[in-house]
């Protein structure tokens, strides 16, 4: 993972409108999951099924204050797999 939004370890004052990752090679994501203080976060619009370097997901519901963890896994056109994750904290 080259970049994420929110950045790993960030403390936010308000919930992000979208969650993004930028990768160093195009991947088709097989997993993009978000968990928080109330369990798994439902996601609306995602780019999970697209072979791309940049992927995004829009939280479908309200995000409450607390720590969130994003985990992702994907497959490149060559068949190699990559995985990673990051965390952020929502203050309010």
HELIX and SHEET records of a PDB file:
SHEET    1   A 3 UNK A   3  UNK A   5  0                                        
SHEET    2   A 3 UNK A  19  UNK A  36 -1                                        
SHEET    3   A 3 UNK A  39  UNK A  40 -1                                        
SHEET    1   B 4 UNK A   3  UNK A   5  0                                        
SHEET    2   B 4 UNK A  19  UNK A  36 -1                                        
SHEET    3   B 4 UNK A  52  UNK A  59 -1                                        
SHEET    4   B 4 UNK A  43  UNK A  46 -1                                        
SHEET    1   C 5 UNK A   3  UNK A   5  0                                        
SHEET    2   C 5 UNK A  19  UNK A  36 -1                                        
SHEET    3   C 5 UNK A  66  UNK A  75 -1                                        
SHEET    4   C 5 UNK A  81  UNK A  90 -1                                        
SHEET    5   C 5 UNK A  10  UNK A  12  1                                        
END                                                                             
